[in-house]
Amino acid sequence: MTDAAPFRWQSVAVSAFLPTLLFSIGEGAIIPMIPLVANNLGATLAIAGFILAMIMVGELFGDIPSGWLISRIGERTAMIGAAFVAIGGLLIATIAPTPLVLGIGIFIVGVATAVFALARHAFMTTYVPLAYRARALSSLGGTFRLGLFIGPFIAAGVIHVTGSTSAVFFVHVIGCLGAAVILLLLKDPSATFGDSRRGMPPTEGEAFVEAEVHGLFRTIWNNRGVLGKLGSGAALIGGIRAARSVILPLWAVSIGIGDTNTALIIGIAGGIDFALFYASGQIMDRFGRLWSAVPSMVGLGTGLIVLALTPDLPAAVAWFIGVAMFLSVANGIGSGILMTLGADLADKDNPAPFLGAWRFTADVGSAGAPVLVAGITAAASLSVATGVMGVLGLIGAAILLRYVPRYAPRTPR
């Protein structure tokens, strides 16, 4: 599809947005419940946090071969295959007799998630004209957040009906099956939909994601200056966001909130997060990237420090709910900041290699922070781990304040 060709949103809405929504609903259902399932299997808070971290670690490992794989088998086939690999991991998690087996299943889900995410990015790059691409990718991000909002409410209903926390894994299984069926049955925007990819040149999106990971570590070294400075801020953004996803369900376990109520609280928080993704874009475009990045990190860091100081209060549950909502506001006003900064900094003529290095740097933070939370929880306590992540959030805000380029946004006429 060229930029001059007529473009209709309907041509990609069902085949790109709907599978993404179904997959992300499943993710939203299982992520807050993984520590609860681990706790039911006898895991400590630290081990439960480590098991949840496996989904981020799996994504980091999956980042490396994903571009090569997608360029060989195609976006559609990669998404279908990733959905079925995720189902395999989910079934392992469902029947897991021990925390170790649960962690293996969650790691597999993380690897599949990385492939699915990069394949849908390639899909949009191929089939959406450049003039519509930013809006399409922004909408794709909003679709993902919508799934994370809906998923916990479905999880709460499933737990209430079945009485089993492990049953939430079947929500993701159904979501993956639905995504795969849609991709199999609906017409692809490409004229070659359903044909063998053997001997065919890669599409624009497939070539783009392969370039992202080709020579990844060499690209990181060549861009060590900007990645060592602003990239460290990006890693902390990814890390604090991931730490929030781990800390909230662990905190709910530690103060005795039930499985269903935990899902409802995190679902409401996800709704606040989802509602702010467009506002974040408006802030970045009108006032500059700094006004989204720094307030978001200050809010996340401050919220985690406040949570760390309130474990023994009589109103601990009320404080937890309030802080969870505050953290969602802080996270929501930073929606899209990593993708936007990466696009700003990348070479306009050949952006793929830098974007791959930038994404990998952020994902190192996303994978490392939950492991750090688990380690500090094992060595000290969840409160200490939460406080440490809060301080790292404020350090991240300071790095972003120092290194985020000052833009002069164009004022709309």
Phi, psi and chi 1 to 4 in degrees:
 res  aa     phi    psi   chi1   chi2   chi3   chi4
   1 MET       -  127.7 -179.8 -178.9  -66.8      -
   2 THR   -96.1  168.3   66.2      -      -      -
   3 ASP   -67.4  -22.5  -69.9   -2.2      -      -
   4 ALA   -83.2  -17.3      -      -      -      -
   5 ALA   -69.5  145.8      -      -      -      -
   6 PRO   -59.0  139.1  -19.4   31.0      -      -
   7 PHE  -125.9  132.0  174.9   72.1      -      -
   8 ARG  -122.4  134.3  -65.0 -177.1  -56.0  159.8
   9 TRP   -59.7  -31.6  -77.6  100.4      -      -
  10 GLN   -62.1  -22.2  -62.5   92.6  -39.5      -
  11 SER   -69.2  -22.8   64.9      -      -      -
  12 VAL  -122.2  -11.2  -64.8      -      -      -
  13 ALA   -59.7  -49.8      -      -      -      -
  14 VAL   -75.1  -42.5  176.3      -      -      -
  15 SER   -79.7  -12.8   46.6      -      -      -
  16 ALA  -116.4  -51.4      -      -      -      -
  17 PHE   -73.5  -41.5  -68.1  151.7      -      -
  18 LEU   -66.4  -46.6 -172.9   53.7      -      -
  19 PRO   -58.7  -39.0  -25.0   35.1      -      -
  20 THR   -62.8  -43.0  -63.0      -      -      -
  21 LEU   -62.2  -45.5  178.6   60.8      -      -
  22 LEU   -64.1  -42.9  -67.4  172.5      -      -
  23 PHE   -64.5  -42.8 -163.8   93.2      -      -
  24 SER   -74.1  -28.0   59.2      -      -      -
  25 ILE   -61.1  -42.9  -74.6  172.9      -      -
  26 GLY   -61.9  -43.1      -      -      -      -
  27 GLU   -60.7  -44.7  -80.6 -165.0  -84.1      -
  28 GLY   -62.3  -30.0      -      -      -      -
  29 ALA   -73.2  -38.5      -      -      -      -
  30 ILE   -91.3  -32.2   70.0  166.5      -      -
  31 ILE   -57.4  -50.2  -73.1  174.5      -      -
  32 PRO   -71.6  -14.3   23.9  -32.0      -      -
  33 MET   -94.2  -15.8  -64.3  -64.5  104.2      -
  34 ILE   -58.3  -46.4  -69.6  170.9      -      -
  35 PRO   -62.6  -31.7  -22.5   34.2      -      -
  36 LEU   -69.5  -40.6  -57.2  174.8      -      -
  37 VAL   -63.6  -43.6  175.0      -      -      -
  38 ALA   -61.7  -41.2      -      -      -      -
  39 ASN   -61.9  -39.5 -178.1   67.1      -      -
  40 ASN   -66.1  -23.7  -67.9  -19.5      -      -
  41 LEU   -88.0    3.6  -69.1  174.3      -      -
  42 GLY    97.0    9.1      -      -      -      -
  43 ALA   -75.9  146.8      -      -      -      -
  44 THR   -72.8  171.9   63.2      -      -      -
  45 LEU   -58.5  -41.5  -81.0  179.1      -      -
  46 ALA   -63.9  -45.5      -      -      -      -
  47 ILE   -66.3  -38.4  -63.8  -61.1      -      -
  48 ALA   -61.2  -41.8      -      -      -      -
  49 GLY   -64.5  -39.5      -      -      -      -
  50 PHE   -64.6  -39.4 -176.3   77.0      -      -
  51 ILE   -64.7  -42.8  -69.3  170.6      -      -
  52 LEU   -63.8  -34.6  178.8   51.7      -      -
  53 ALA   -61.4  -23.8      -      -      -      -
  54 MET   -61.6  -26.6  -75.5  -60.9   98.2      -
  55 ILE   -69.8  -37.3 -163.2  165.4      -      -
  56 MET   -73.3  -38.9  -67.7   84.1  168.8      -
  57 VAL   -63.6  -41.6  173.9      -      -      -
  58 GLY   -60.6  -40.1      -      -      -      -
  59 GLU   -63.1  -40.5  -72.3 -173.8   35.8      -
  60 LEU   -62.1  -46.3 -179.8   65.6      -      -
  61 PHE   -64.8  -36.9  -84.7   82.8      -      -
  62 GLY   -70.0  -23.2      -      -      -      -
  63 ASP   -59.8  -35.5  -79.1  -17.9      -      -
  64 ILE   -69.2  -49.5  -61.3  171.3      -      -
  65 PRO   -89.0   -6.3   33.2  -34.5      -      -
  66 SER   -60.6  -46.1  -66.1      -      -      -
  67 GLY   -61.8  -44.3      -      -      -      -
  68 TRP   -61.2  -44.8  175.9   87.6      -      -
  69 LEU   -62.8  -46.7  178.3   67.4      -      -
  70 ILE   -63.2  -38.3  -66.8  162.3      -      -
  71 SER   -66.9  -22.2   70.0      -      -      -
  72 ARG   -89.6  -36.7  -62.6  -58.5 -175.4  -84.2
  73 ILE  -112.4   -9.9   65.5  175.7      -      -
  74 GLY    95.5  156.0      -      -      -      -
  75 GLU   -62.5  -48.7  -55.2  104.7  -35.0      -
  76 ARG   -63.2  -47.8  167.8  179.8  169.9  -94.7
  77 THR   -63.1  -38.3  -56.6      -      -      -
  78 ALA   -64.0  -42.4      -      -      -      -
  79 MET   -65.2  -41.7  -76.2 -169.6  -78.9      -
  80 ILE   -64.0  -47.1  -65.9  169.3      -      -
  81 GLY   -61.8  -41.4      -      -      -      -
  82 ALA   -62.8  -38.0      -      -      -      -
  83 ALA   -61.7  -42.0      -      -      -      -
  84 PHE   -74.3  -34.0  -77.9  107.6      -      -
  85 VAL   -64.2  -41.4  170.2      -      -      -
  86 ALA   -60.2  -40.1      -      -      -      -
  87 ILE   -60.3  -41.3  -70.8  171.5      -      -
  88 GLY   -59.0  -45.8      -      -      -      -
  89 GLY   -63.8  -38.3      -      -      -      -
  90 LEU   -66.8  -38.6  -69.6  162.9      -      -
  91 LEU   -67.1  -37.0  -66.9  177.0      -      -
  92 ILE   -61.9  -43.9  -69.2  172.3      -      -
  93 ALA   -64.2  -36.6      -      -      -      -
  94 THR   -64.6  -41.0  -57.0      -      -      -
  95 ILE   -98.2    7.0   63.6  173.5      -      -
  96 ALA   -57.1  125.7      -      -      -      -
  97 PRO   -88.3  -15.7   30.2  -32.3      -      -
  98 THR  -137.8  160.8   65.4      -      -      -
  99 PRO   -59.2  -33.9  -27.5   36.0      -      -
 100 LEU   -61.2  -47.5  174.2   61.5      -      -
 101 VAL   -65.5  -38.7  176.3      -      -      -
 102 LEU   -58.5  -44.2  175.6   63.7      -      -
 103 GLY   -62.1  -38.4      -      -      -      -
 104 ILE   -63.0  -45.7  -67.7  170.7      -      -
 105 GLY   -61.0  -42.6      -      -      -      -
 106 ILE   -66.9  -37.3  -61.8  -56.2      -      -
 107 PHE   -60.5  -43.5  177.1   82.4      -      -
 108 ILE   -61.3  -41.8  -67.1  170.8      -      -
 109 VAL   -60.2  -40.0  173.2      -      -      -
 110 GLY   -63.2  -43.3      -      -      -      -
 111 VAL   -60.7  -46.1  172.7      -      -      -
 112 ALA   -62.9  -37.3      -      -      -      -
 113 THR   -62.2  -40.4  -60.6      -      -      -
 114 ALA   -61.4  -44.5      -      -      -      -
 115 VAL   -64.7  -45.4  176.3      -      -      -
 116 PHE   -60.8  -44.6 -170.6   93.9      -      -
 117 ALA   -64.7  -44.0      -      -      -      -
 118 LEU   -71.0  -34.3 -161.7   59.3      -      -
 119 ALA   -66.0  -40.3      -      -      -      -
 120 ARG   -69.4  -30.9   70.8 -169.1  177.5 -164.3
 121 HIS   -64.5  -45.2 -179.2 -164.0      -      -
 122 ALA   -61.8  -40.9      -      -      -      -
 123 PHE   -57.3  -47.7 -176.2   91.8      -      -
 124 MET   -68.1  -36.0  -60.7  -63.5  -79.6      -
 125 THR   -64.0  -36.2  -59.0      -      -      -
 126 THR   -73.5  -47.4  -65.5      -      -      -
 127 TYR  -102.7   -3.8  -61.5  116.3      -      -
 128 VAL  -108.0  124.8  176.7      -      -      -
 129 PRO   -58.9  153.6  -22.1   32.0      -      -
 130 LEU   -55.3  -37.0 -175.3   60.4      -      -
 131 ALA   -64.4  -22.4      -      -      -      -
 132 TYR  -108.6   -3.1  -63.9   87.6      -      -
 133 ARG   -64.4  -44.4 -170.4  171.8  -66.5  165.3
 134 ALA   -60.9  -43.9      -      -      -      -
 135 ARG   -65.5  -36.6  -82.0  169.4  -75.3  178.2
 136 ALA   -67.1  -44.7      -      -      -      -
 137 LEU   -68.2  -36.0  -69.1  174.4      -      -
 138 SER   -63.6  -42.5  175.6      -      -      -
 139 SER   -65.7  -35.2  -61.1      -      -      -
 140 LEU   -63.4  -42.8 -168.8   66.0      -      -
 141 GLY   -63.2  -39.4      -      -      -      -
 142 GLY   -65.1  -36.2      -      -      -      -
 143 THR   -63.4  -41.0  -58.5      -      -      -
 144 PHE   -62.0  -44.5  175.6   72.0      -      -
 145 ARG   -67.0  -33.5  -73.1  174.9 -178.7  -95.8
 146 LEU   -62.6  -41.4  176.8   60.3      -      -
 147 GLY   -62.8  -40.7      -      -      -      -
 148 LEU   -66.6  -25.5  -65.0 -175.5      -      -
 149 PHE   -75.8  -44.8  163.8   48.6      -      -
 150 ILE   -73.6  -39.1  -64.2  171.6      -      -
 151 GLY   -52.5  -48.7      -      -      -      -
 152 PRO   -62.3  -31.8  -26.0   35.7      -      -
 153 PHE   -68.6  -39.5  -69.1  104.9      -      -
 154 ILE   -65.0  -40.5  -63.2  176.8      -      -
 155 ALA   -60.1  -42.3      -      -      -      -
 156 ALA   -60.9  -41.9      -      -      -      -
 157 GLY   -65.3  -41.5      -      -      -      -
 158 VAL   -64.7  -43.2  168.5      -      -      -
 159 ILE   -64.1  -40.3  -66.3  169.5      -      -
 160 HIS   -64.1  -40.4  179.1   73.6      -      -
 161 VAL   -76.3  -43.7  170.6      -      -      -
 162 THR   -91.9  -24.5   64.8      -      -      -
 163 GLY    74.0    9.7      -      -      -      -
 164 SER  -122.5  124.4  169.8      -      -      -
 165 THR   -68.9  -35.6  -50.8      -      -      -
 166 SER   -63.3  -21.0  -63.9      -      -      -
 167 ALA   -63.0  -18.8      -      -      -      -
 168 VAL   -65.5  -22.6  -61.1      -      -      -
 169 PHE   -62.4  -27.9  -68.9  123.4      -      -
 170 PHE   -71.0  -21.5  -74.9  104.2      -      -
 171 VAL   -62.0  -44.7  177.8      -      -      -
 172 HIS   -69.9  -36.4 -157.5   -2.5      -      -
 173 VAL   -58.5  -46.1  169.0      -      -      -
 174 ILE   -64.5  -40.8  -67.1  170.0      -      -
 175 GLY   -61.9  -43.2      -      -      -      -
 176 CYS   -64.8  -42.5  -70.0      -      -      -
 177 LEU   -61.9  -43.9  -76.8  173.3      -      -
 178 GLY   -61.1  -43.0      -      -      -      -
 179 ALA   -62.7  -43.2      -      -      -      -
 180 ALA   -65.2  -42.6      -      -      -      -
 181 VAL   -63.1  -44.1  168.1      -      -      -
 182 ILE   -59.4  -46.0  -71.2  167.9      -      -
 183 LEU   -66.8  -30.3  -70.2  164.2      -      -
 184 LEU   -75.6  -37.1  -77.3  165.9      -      -
 185 LEU   -93.5  -34.3  -63.6 -178.1      -      -
 186 LEU   -82.3  154.7  -66.9 -175.8      -      -
 187 LYS   -72.3  130.8 -176.7  178.4  180.0 -178.3
 188 ASP   -76.3  146.0 -166.9  -55.3      -      -
 189 PRO   -59.4  -22.4  -26.4   35.1      -      -
 190 SER   -77.4  142.8  170.3      -      -      -
 191 ALA   -68.4  -15.9      -      -      -      -
 192 THR  -100.3   19.9   59.6      -      -      -
 193 PHE   -55.1  128.9 -176.2   83.5      -      -
 194 GLY    88.0  -10.9      -      -      -      -
 195 ASP   -81.0  161.2  -67.7  -17.1      -      -
 196 SER   -65.6  141.4  171.0      -      -      -
 197 ARG   -86.0   -7.0  -63.4  -56.1  -52.6 -107.9
 198 ARG   -62.9  126.5 -173.3  170.6  -60.2  170.4
 199 GLY    84.2   -5.5      -      -      -      -
 200 MET   -89.8  142.4  -66.2  176.9   59.0      -
 201 PRO   -69.2  151.7   25.6  -33.6      -      -
 202 PRO   -66.2  148.2   23.4  -32.6      -      -
 203 THR   -71.6  174.1   67.2      -      -      -
 204 GLU   -58.4  -44.4  178.5 -173.4   -6.0      -
 205 GLY   -67.2  -39.9      -      -      -      -
 206 GLU   -64.8  -41.5  -68.0  160.3   11.3      -
 207 ALA   -65.3  -36.0      -      -      -      -
 208 PHE   -65.0  -49.7 -170.5   90.3      -      -
 209 VAL   -71.7  -26.7  -63.6      -      -      -
 210 GLU   -68.5  -39.5 -177.1 -179.0   29.3      -
 211 ALA   -65.0  -28.7      -      -      -      -
 212 GLU   -61.9  -38.6  -80.7 -167.1   -1.9      -
 213 VAL  -104.3   -8.7  -62.1      -      -      -
 214 HIS   -72.0  122.5 -179.2   70.4      -      -
 215 GLY    64.3   34.8      -      -      -      -
 216 LEU   -55.9  -50.8  172.8   63.9      -      -
 217 PHE   -71.3  -29.4  -62.6  105.6      -      -
 218 ARG   -67.2  -39.4 -177.7  173.9   64.8 -110.2
 219 THR   -65.1  -40.8  -57.5      -      -      -
 220 ILE   -59.6  -43.8  -68.1  172.7      -      -
 221 TRP   -65.4  -42.7  175.6 -106.6      -      -
 222 ASN   -65.7  -25.4  -68.5  -20.1      -      -
 223 ASN  -110.3   27.6  -69.2  -84.3      -      -
 224 ARG   -61.8  -25.1   60.7 -169.7  179.0  -83.6
 225 GLY   -64.6  -57.9      -      -      -      -
 226 VAL   -71.1  -35.0   66.4      -      -      -
 227 LEU   -72.3  -30.1  -67.4  176.4      -      -
 228 GLY   -72.7  -24.4      -      -      -      -
 229 LYS   -99.2  -80.0  -65.2  174.3 -178.0  177.2
 230 LEU   -68.5  -30.2 -169.4   50.7      -      -
 231 GLY   -64.1  -32.5      -      -      -      -
 232 SER   -65.9  -34.2   61.1      -      -      -
 233 GLY   -65.8  -39.0      -      -      -      -
 234 ALA   -64.7  -40.8      -      -      -      -
 235 ALA   -62.5  -37.9      -      -      -      -
 236 LEU   -71.1  -34.6  -75.9  169.9      -      -
 237 ILE   -60.2  -51.6  -69.3  174.1      -      -
 238 GLY   -60.2  -39.4      -      -      -      -
 239 GLY   -67.6  -45.2      -      -      -      -
 240 ILE   -68.3  -37.1  -59.8  -54.2      -      -
 241 ARG   -62.8  -44.7  -73.0  175.5  170.3  177.5
 242 ALA   -67.6  -38.9      -      -      -      -
 243 ALA   -61.6  -39.5      -      -      -      -
 244 ARG   -59.2  -42.2  163.9 -179.8  166.2  -96.7
 245 SER   -65.3  -27.4  -62.6      -      -      -
 246 VAL   -86.0  -44.3  173.1      -      -      -
 247 ILE   -66.8  -41.8  -72.6  169.4      -      -
 248 LEU   -59.9  -51.4  -71.1 -179.3      -      -
 249 PRO   -66.6  -34.2   17.6  -28.8      -      -
 250 LEU   -63.6  -40.8  -72.5  178.7      -      -
 251 TRP   -64.6  -39.5 -158.1  -84.7      -      -
 252 ALA   -60.4  -40.9      -      -      -      -
 253 VAL   -62.9  -43.1  170.5      -      -      -
 254 SER   -67.1  -27.5   71.6      -      -      -
 255 ILE  -105.4    9.8   60.8  176.8      -      -
 256 GLY    81.2   23.1      -      -      -      -
 257 ILE   -74.8  135.2  -61.5  177.5      -      -
 258 GLY   -66.6  162.5      -      -      -      -
 259 ASP   -58.9  -47.9  -63.0   -3.1      -      -
 260 THR   -63.6  -44.4  -58.4      -      -      -
 261 ASN   -66.8  -35.3  -71.9  -25.5      -      -
 262 THR   -60.5  -46.0  -62.9      -      -      -
 263 ALA   -61.2  -41.6      -      -      -      -
 264 LEU   -65.4  -43.9  -69.6  174.0      -      -
 265 ILE   -62.6  -46.7  -68.1  166.9      -      -
 266 ILE   -68.7  -31.9  -66.9  177.7      -      -
 267 GLY   -64.7  -44.7      -      -      -      -
 268 ILE   -62.8  -42.5  -66.1  169.1      -      -
 269 ALA   -60.1  -39.2      -      -      -      -
 270 GLY   -64.3  -32.1      -      -      -      -
 271 GLY   -65.0  -40.7      -      -      -      -
 272 ILE   -63.4  -45.0  -64.7  172.2      -      -
 273 ASP   -57.5  -48.7 -162.9  -24.4      -      -
 274 PHE   -62.3  -39.1  165.5   69.2      -      -
 275 ALA   -65.5  -18.3      -      -      -      -
 276 LEU  -102.5    1.2  -67.7  171.8      -      -
 277 PHE   -65.2  -34.1   81.0   90.4      -      -
 278 TYR   -73.9  -38.4 -176.8   76.9      -      -
 279 ALA   -60.0  -37.9      -      -      -      -
 280 SER   -60.6  -43.3  171.9      -      -      -
 281 GLY   -63.0  -39.6      -      -      -      -
 282 GLN   -62.6  -43.1  -71.3  -74.8   85.1      -
 283 ILE   -60.4  -46.9  -68.5  169.4      -      -
 284 MET   -64.0  -40.8  -75.3 -170.9  -77.7      -
 285 ASP   -74.9  -34.3  -76.4  -18.8      -      -
 286 ARG   -89.0  -36.6  -69.6  178.7   63.3   85.3
 287 PHE  -117.0  -13.6  -55.9  108.1      -      -
 288 GLY   113.2  157.5      -      -      -      -
 289 ARG   -63.2  -32.1  -66.4   13.3  173.9  175.6
 290 LEU   -58.7  -35.5 -161.7   67.6      -      -
 291 TRP   -78.1   -6.9  -69.6   95.1      -      -
 292 SER  -100.4  -45.5  173.7      -      -      -
 293 ALA   -66.6  -51.1      -      -      -      -
 294 VAL   -69.4  -49.7  172.9      -      -      -
 295 PRO   -58.8  -35.4  -25.2   34.9      -      -
 296 SER   -62.6  -47.9  176.2      -      -      -
 297 MET   -70.4  -36.5  -73.3  -64.7  -80.3      -
 298 VAL   -62.3  -43.0  168.4      -      -      -
 299 GLY   -64.0  -44.1      -      -      -      -
 300 LEU   -65.2  -44.1  -72.7  169.0      -      -
 301 GLY   -64.6  -44.6      -      -      -      -
 302 THR   -64.9  -43.1  -57.9      -      -      -
 303 GLY   -61.0  -41.6      -      -      -      -
 304 LEU   -68.0  -37.5  -70.7  172.4      -      -
 305 ILE   -65.0  -43.0  -69.5  171.9      -      -
 306 VAL   -60.3  -43.6  169.2      -      -      -
 307 LEU   -61.7  -39.8 -175.0   61.4      -      -
 308 ALA   -62.9  -26.2      -      -      -      -
 309 LEU   -92.4    3.8  -62.5  174.6      -      -
 310 THR  -122.7   31.0   60.0      -      -      -
 311 PRO   -73.4  -27.7   26.8  -34.1      -      -
 312 ASP  -108.9   10.1  -60.3  -39.5      -      -
 313 LEU   -68.8  148.2  -69.5  179.7      -      -
 314 PRO   -57.9  -33.4  -24.2   34.0      -      -
 315 ALA   -99.8   42.2      -      -      -      -
 316 ALA   -59.5  -38.2      -      -      -      -
 317 VAL   -66.0  -43.7  173.7      -      -      -
 318 ALA   -63.0  -41.8      -      -      -      -
 319 TRP   -62.1  -42.2  -90.4  102.5      -      -
 320 PHE   -60.1  -45.6  169.7   74.5      -      -
 321 ILE   -62.6  -45.3  -66.3  171.4      -      -
 322 GLY   -62.1  -44.4      -      -      -      -
 323 VAL   -67.0  -38.7  171.6      -      -      -
 324 ALA   -58.7  -41.8      -      -      -      -
 325 MET   -68.6  -40.1  -57.6  -50.8  153.4      -
 326 PHE   -62.8  -43.2  177.0   80.5      -      -
 327 LEU   -61.9  -34.5  -70.3  171.5      -      -
 328 SER   -67.5  -39.1  -68.6      -      -      -
 329 VAL   -62.1  -46.6  171.7      -      -      -
 330 ALA   -61.3  -43.9      -      -      -      -
 331 ASN   -67.2  -39.1 -165.4   54.7      -      -
 332 GLY   -63.2  -37.9      -      -      -      -
 333 ILE   -75.1   -6.1   62.1  173.9      -      -
 334 GLY  -104.6   12.3      -      -      -      -
 335 SER   -57.6  130.3  -62.2      -      -      -
 336 GLY    81.2    1.5      -      -      -      -
 337 ILE   -66.0  -37.6 -174.1   63.4      -      -
 338 LEU   -66.5  -46.0  -73.2  175.1      -      -
 339 MET   -63.1  -39.0  -71.3 -170.1  -63.6      -
 340 THR   -68.3  -46.6  -57.3      -      -      -
 341 LEU   -63.0  -40.9  -74.9  174.7      -      -
 342 GLY   -60.3  -43.3      -      -      -      -
 343 ALA   -66.4  -36.7      -      -      -      -
 344 ASP   -63.8  -39.3  -71.6  -20.1      -      -
 345 LEU   -87.8  -20.5  -64.9  168.1      -      -
 346 ALA   -71.2  152.9      -      -      -      -
 347 ASP   -63.0  122.6 -177.0  -13.5      -      -
 348 LYS   -64.9  -27.9  -60.9  -59.5 -179.5  -74.8
 349 ASP   -83.2  -27.7  -65.4  -33.4      -      -
 350 ASN  -146.5   73.5 -175.2   28.4      -      -
 351 PRO   -77.7  -21.6   29.0  -34.6      -      -
 352 ALA   -57.8  -49.2      -      -      -      -
 353 PRO   -59.0  -44.6  -26.1   36.4      -      -
 354 PHE   -66.1  -41.5  179.8   82.7      -      -
 355 LEU   -61.5  -37.2  -70.5  177.3      -      -
 356 GLY   -64.2  -42.9      -      -      -      -
 357 ALA   -65.9  -39.6      -      -      -      -
 358 TRP   -64.4  -45.7  178.2  -99.3      -      -
 359 ARG   -64.3  -40.7  177.6  171.6   51.2   82.4
 360 PHE   -65.2  -39.6 -173.0   80.6      -      -
 361 THR   -61.2  -45.5  -58.3      -      -      -
 362 ALA   -64.6  -37.6      -      -      -      -
 363 ASP   -70.8  -27.0  -75.9   -8.8      -      -
 364 VAL   -61.0  -42.4  166.9      -      -      -
 365 GLY   -64.4  -42.3      -      -      -      -
 366 SER   -62.7  -35.4  -61.6      -      -      -
 367 ALA   -81.8  -36.4      -      -      -      -
 368 GLY   -75.6  -37.0      -      -      -      -
 369 ALA   -62.6  -46.7      -      -      -      -
 370 PRO   -62.1  -35.3  -24.1   35.6      -      -
 371 VAL   -64.7  -39.8  175.4      -      -      -
 372 LEU   -62.8  -42.2 -179.1   61.1      -      -
 373 VAL   -58.5  -45.9  168.4      -      -      -
 374 ALA   -63.0  -42.1      -      -      -      -
 375 GLY   -65.0  -44.1      -      -      -      -
 376 ILE   -68.6  -36.7  -63.7  174.1      -      -
 377 THR   -61.7  -40.6  -60.0      -      -      -
 378 ALA   -67.5  -38.8      -      -      -      -
 379 ALA   -80.4  -32.3      -      -      -      -
 380 ALA  -129.6  -88.3      -      -      -      -
 381 SER  -164.7  166.9   69.3      -      -      -
 382 LEU   -64.2  -36.0 -179.5   58.8      -      -
 383 SER   -61.2  -44.1  -64.4      -      -      -
 384 VAL   -63.9  -44.3  173.4      -      -      -
 385 ALA   -59.2  -42.8      -      -      -      -
 386 THR   -64.1  -42.8  -56.9      -      -      -
 387 GLY   -63.5  -41.3      -      -      -      -
 388 VAL   -61.4  -43.5  168.2      -      -      -
 389 MET   -65.7  -34.7  -62.5  -46.6  -60.7      -
 390 GLY   -62.2  -43.5      -      -      -      -
 391 VAL   -63.8  -42.1  170.9      -      -      -
 392 LEU   -61.5  -34.2  -72.0  175.8      -      -
 393 GLY   -62.6  -42.0      -      -      -      -
 394 LEU   -69.3  -36.3  -64.0 -178.9      -      -
 395 ILE   -62.7  -41.7  -67.9  172.2      -      -
 396 GLY   -60.3  -39.6      -      -      -      -
 397 ALA   -62.3  -40.0      -      -      -      -
 398 ALA   -65.9  -40.6      -      -      -      -
 399 ILE   -62.9  -44.5  -68.0  172.2      -      -
 400 LEU   -64.1  -39.9  -65.9  167.3      -      -
 401 LEU   -60.8  -34.9 -178.1   63.2      -      -
 402 ARG   -78.4  -38.3  171.0   64.7  179.0   83.4
 403 TYR  -112.0  -16.3  -68.6  115.3      -      -
 404 VAL   -64.7  126.0  170.3      -      -      -
 405 PRO   -59.1  142.7  -21.5   32.5      -      -
 406 ARG   -85.7  113.5  -90.9   61.0  173.0  173.2
 407 TYR  -100.7  152.1  -66.7  103.2      -      -
 408 ALA  -105.7   91.7      -      -      -      -
 409 PRO   -59.5  143.7  -18.3   30.8      -      -
 410 ARG   -75.0  128.2  -67.2 -178.8  -65.1  177.8
 411 THR   -80.7  124.0  -57.4      -      -      -
 412 PRO   -59.3  140.0  -20.3   31.4      -      -
 413 ARG   -92.7      -  -63.1 -177.3  179.5  179.9
